[in-house]
Amino acid sequence: MKHNKKRNTAFIYETLCRELTKAVIDKDAVRRSNLTALIKEFFSSGCILATELKLYHTLLETSRIEVRIAERLLTETKKKHSALNEKEVFKTQSQLISTINKSLGTQVWANFVPNFKVLASLNAIFNTNTSIKKRVLFEQAIVDRMAATPTSSGAPLQPLDSLTYQSFIKKFNEKYGDLLQEQKMLLNLYVTSFADDGLELRLYLNEELARLKKAVQTASSTASSTFLAQKMEATVVYLDDFRKRELSENDLNKLLKTQELAKELQSHA
């Protein structure tokens, strides 16, 4: 997904906070003062960017609620966002971007923000130019995220440099080179799901589960025996039920086998 992070109010706020933290650690009083003044100027109560930021945080900071409540909350938040003056938001963002570039330097935009993908997804939901299909998928993922029970966090997330990432990809391809493309995709997203609270993984599963269900249902209707048809129907029930919970290692293994089953069924169709 193409995403202009400089037009994402929540990302701007997060990167400024991280820059402020660095200034405090480095004991750079001048930079700390400039950042504090900038944040107060553009994100004080009553400012339009502060109003928009609260809408981001409403969805970001909500968890452990029922799905129907999560859906209602998303609907109401979108309604509040659509009521904002879009031109004023854009104008204020432009002023803030210009001030950051001139007074702090463009390196600010390179700050590592762990929940970047979630922020990008929310920005896509709020953006009227996002296609209907993508918006629906992002909305479903956000609802799932709000309804899910948070897992305990381990060590703080650290950025990966390109060399480390390329090394990981090379080892991954060497070990799993014989897998189907869809299996590689599932494993890759599962392994890297820590970076965005599993948001991209849920987006992928939303379409992949539907594809697998259709393949198994089609084969079930032409099964050569009652036993085989029952097994396939049980698989369909499992795929439907899976949408209600988080992906476990046991689920991962079953989905990998189901992907292989779907490929075999298609080849014999």
C-alpha positions as CSV (number, residue, x, y, z in Angstrom):
1,M,0.0,0.0,0.0
2,K,1.3,3.4,-1.0
3,H,1.3,5.7,2.0
4,N,2.4,9.3,2.5
5,K,3.5,9.3,6.2
6,K,3.9,13.1,6.1
7,R,0.1,13.3,5.6
8,N,-0.6,10.9,8.5
9,T,-1.3,13.1,11.6
10,A,-0.7,10.2,14.0
11,F,2.6,9.3,12.4
12,I,3.8,12.9,12.6
13,Y,2.9,13.1,16.3
14,E,4.7,9.7,17.0
15,T,7.8,10.7,15.2
16,L,7.9,14.1,17.0
17,C,7.6,12.4,20.4
18,R,10.4,10.0,19.5
19,E,12.6,12.9,18.4
20,L,11.8,14.7,21.7
21,T,12.8,11.6,23.6
22,K,16.2,11.5,21.7
23,A,16.7,15.2,22.5
24,V,16.1,14.6,26.2
25,I,18.5,11.6,26.3
26,D,21.1,13.7,24.4
27,K,20.6,16.6,26.8
28,D,20.0,18.9,23.8
29,A,18.1,21.6,25.6
30,V,17.6,23.8,22.5
31,R,16.2,21.0,20.3
32,R,14.0,19.8,23.2
33,S,12.6,23.3,23.7
34,N,11.9,23.6,19.9
35,L,10.1,20.2,19.8
36,T,8.1,20.9,22.9
37,A,6.9,24.2,21.5
38,L,6.1,22.6,18.1
39,I,4.0,19.9,19.7
40,K,2.1,22.4,21.9
41,E,1.5,24.7,18.9
42,F,0.0,22.0,16.6
43,F,-1.4,19.4,19.0
44,S,-2.9,21.5,21.9
45,S,-6.6,21.1,22.7
46,G,-8.7,22.8,20.1
47,C,-6.3,22.5,17.3
48,I,-7.6,20.5,14.3
49,L,-4.6,18.1,14.3
50,A,-5.2,17.4,17.9
51,T,-8.8,16.6,17.1
52,E,-7.8,14.2,14.3
53,L,-5.2,12.6,16.5
54,K,-7.8,11.7,19.2
55,L,-9.7,9.8,16.5
56,Y,-6.6,7.8,15.6
57,H,-6.0,7.1,19.3
58,T,-9.6,6.0,19.8
59,L,-9.0,3.1,17.5
60,L,-5.4,2.5,18.5
61,E,-5.9,2.3,22.2
62,T,-9.1,0.2,22.3
63,S,-8.9,-3.5,23.0
64,R,-10.8,-6.4,24.5
65,I,-14.2,-5.3,23.4
66,E,-17.0,-7.2,21.7
67,V,-16.9,-7.3,17.9
68,R,-20.2,-5.5,17.5
69,I,-19.0,-2.7,19.8
70,A,-15.7,-2.5,17.9
71,E,-17.7,-2.1,14.6
72,R,-19.9,0.6,16.1
73,L,-16.9,2.4,17.5
74,L,-15.2,2.3,14.0
75,T,-18.4,3.6,12.4
76,E,-18.7,6.5,14.8
77,T,-15.0,7.4,14.6
78,K,-15.2,7.5,10.8
79,K,-18.3,9.7,11.0
80,K,-16.4,12.2,13.3
81,H,-13.4,12.2,10.9
82,S,-15.5,12.9,7.8
83,A,-16.9,15.9,9.6
84,L,-13.4,17.5,9.9
85,N,-12.5,20.3,7.5
86,E,-10.3,18.4,5.1
87,K,-8.8,21.6,3.6
88,E,-7.9,22.9,7.0
89,V,-6.3,19.6,8.0
90,F,-4.2,19.6,4.8
91,K,-3.2,23.2,5.3
92,T,-2.2,22.7,8.9
93,Q,-0.3,19.6,8.1
94,S,1.6,21.5,5.4
95,Q,2.6,24.2,7.9
96,L,3.8,21.6,10.3
97,I,5.7,19.7,7.7
98,S,7.4,22.9,6.5
99,T,8.3,23.9,10.1
100,I,9.8,20.4,10.8
101,N,11.9,20.5,7.7
102,K,13.2,23.9,8.3
103,S,13.7,23.9,12.1
104,L,14.5,20.2,12.9
105,G,15.7,18.7,9.6
106,T,14.3,16.1,7.3
107,Q,16.0,13.3,9.3
108,V,13.1,13.4,11.6
109,W,11.0,11.5,9.0
110,A,13.4,8.5,9.3
111,N,12.5,7.8,12.9
112,F,11.4,4.2,13.6
113,V,7.8,3.9,14.6
114,P,6.9,0.3,15.6
115,N,3.2,0.6,14.9
116,F,3.7,2.3,11.5
117,K,1.6,-0.2,9.6
118,V,-1.3,0.2,11.9
119,L,-1.1,4.0,11.5
120,A,-0.9,3.6,7.8
121,S,-4.0,1.3,7.8
122,L,-6.0,3.8,9.9
123,N,-4.9,6.6,7.5
124,A,-6.2,4.5,4.6
125,I,-9.6,4.0,6.3
126,F,-9.9,7.8,6.9
127,N,-8.8,8.6,3.3
128,T,-11.7,8.9,0.9
129,N,-9.4,8.0,-2.0
130,T,-8.8,4.5,-0.7
131,S,-10.6,1.9,-2.9
132,I,-13.7,0.3,-1.4
133,K,-12.2,-3.2,-1.3
134,K,-9.0,-2.1,0.5
135,R,-11.0,0.0,3.0
136,V,-13.3,-2.9,3.9
137,L,-10.2,-5.2,4.4
138,F,-8.5,-2.6,6.6
139,E,-11.6,-1.9,8.6
140,Q,-12.1,-5.6,9.3
141,A,-8.5,-5.9,10.4
142,I,-8.9,-2.9,12.8
143,V,-12.1,-4.4,14.2
144,D,-10.3,-7.7,14.8
145,R,-7.5,-5.8,16.5
146,M,-9.8,-4.0,18.9
147,A,-11.7,-7.2,19.7
148,A,-8.6,-9.3,20.3
149,T,-7.0,-9.9,23.7
150,P,-3.6,-8.3,23.8
151,T,-0.7,-10.7,24.3
152,S,2.1,-9.9,26.8
153,S,5.0,-8.0,25.2
154,G,8.5,-9.2,25.2
155,A,11.6,-7.3,24.5
156,P,11.2,-3.8,22.9
157,L,10.9,-3.9,19.1
158,Q,14.0,-2.8,17.4
159,P,14.4,-1.7,13.8
160,L,16.1,-4.1,11.3
161,D,18.7,-2.8,8.9
162,S,18.5,-3.9,5.3
163,L,21.4,-6.3,5.6
164,T,19.8,-8.2,8.5
165,Y,16.5,-8.3,6.7
166,Q,18.1,-9.6,3.4
167,S,19.9,-12.3,5.5
168,F,16.6,-13.4,7.0
169,I,14.9,-13.6,3.6
170,K,17.8,-15.6,2.2
171,K,17.7,-18.1,5.1
172,F,13.9,-18.3,4.8
173,N,14.0,-19.1,1.1
174,E,16.7,-21.7,1.6
175,K,14.8,-23.5,4.3
176,Y,11.3,-23.2,2.8
177,G,12.2,-23.2,-0.9
178,D,9.9,-26.2,-1.7
179,L,6.8,-24.6,-0.3
180,L,3.9,-23.3,-2.4
181,Q,4.0,-19.5,-2.9
182,E,0.9,-19.0,-0.7
183,Q,2.5,-21.1,2.0
184,K,5.6,-18.9,1.9
185,M,3.5,-15.8,2.1
186,L,1.6,-17.1,5.1
187,L,4.8,-18.1,6.9
188,N,6.5,-14.8,6.1
189,L,3.6,-12.7,7.4
190,Y,3.4,-14.9,10.5
191,V,7.1,-14.5,11.3
192,T,7.0,-10.7,10.8
193,S,3.6,-10.1,12.4
194,F,5.3,-8.6,15.5
195,A,6.0,-5.4,13.5
196,D,2.3,-4.4,13.2
197,D,0.4,-6.4,15.8
198,G,-0.4,-8.9,13.1
199,L,-2.4,-6.4,11.0
200,E,-1.0,-7.4,7.6
201,L,-1.3,-11.1,8.5
202,R,-5.0,-10.6,9.2
203,L,-5.5,-8.7,6.0
204,Y,-3.9,-11.6,4.1
205,L,-5.9,-14.3,6.0
206,N,-9.2,-12.4,5.3
207,E,-8.8,-13.2,1.6
208,E,-6.9,-16.5,1.9
209,L,-9.5,-18.2,4.2
210,A,-12.2,-17.3,1.7
211,R,-10.2,-18.8,-1.2
212,L,-9.5,-22.0,0.7
213,K,-13.1,-22.3,1.8
214,K,-14.3,-22.0,-1.8
215,A,-11.8,-24.6,-3.1
216,V,-12.8,-27.1,-0.4
217,Q,-16.5,-26.5,-0.8
218,T,-16.3,-27.0,-4.6
219,A,-14.4,-30.3,-4.1
220,S,-16.8,-31.4,-1.4
221,S,-19.8,-31.2,-3.8
222,T,-18.1,-33.7,-6.1
223,A,-16.5,-36.0,-3.5
224,S,-16.3,-39.7,-4.4
225,S,-17.3,-40.9,-1.0
226,T,-19.5,-39.7,2.0
227,F,-16.5,-40.0,4.3
228,L,-14.4,-37.7,2.1
229,A,-17.3,-35.2,1.8
230,Q,-17.6,-35.1,5.6
231,K,-13.9,-34.5,6.1
232,M,-14.1,-31.6,3.7
233,E,-17.2,-30.2,5.4
234,A,-15.3,-30.3,8.7
235,T,-12.5,-28.3,7.1
236,V,-15.0,-25.7,6.0
237,V,-16.4,-25.4,9.5
238,Y,-12.9,-25.0,10.9
239,L,-12.1,-22.3,8.4
240,D,-15.2,-20.4,9.4
241,D,-14.6,-20.8,13.1
242,F,-11.0,-19.6,12.7
243,R,-12.1,-16.0,12.0
244,K,-13.2,-15.7,15.6
245,R,-9.7,-16.2,17.2
246,E,-6.0,-15.3,16.9
247,L,-3.7,-17.5,14.8
248,S,-1.8,-20.1,16.9
249,E,1.0,-22.4,15.9
250,N,-1.4,-25.3,15.7
251,D,-3.7,-23.2,13.4
252,L,-0.7,-22.2,11.3
253,N,0.2,-25.9,10.7
254,K,-3.4,-26.7,9.7
255,L,-3.7,-23.8,7.4
256,L,-0.4,-24.8,5.6
257,K,-1.9,-28.3,5.1
258,T,-5.1,-26.8,3.9
259,Q,-3.3,-24.7,1.4
260,E,-1.5,-27.8,0.1
261,L,-4.9,-29.7,0.0
262,A,-6.5,-26.8,-2.0
263,K,-3.6,-27.0,-4.5
264,E,-4.1,-30.7,-5.0
265,L,-7.9,-30.4,-5.3
266,Q,-7.4,-27.7,-8.0
267,S,-4.9,-29.9,-9.9
268,H,-7.4,-32.8,-10.0
269,A,-10.4,-30.6,-10.9
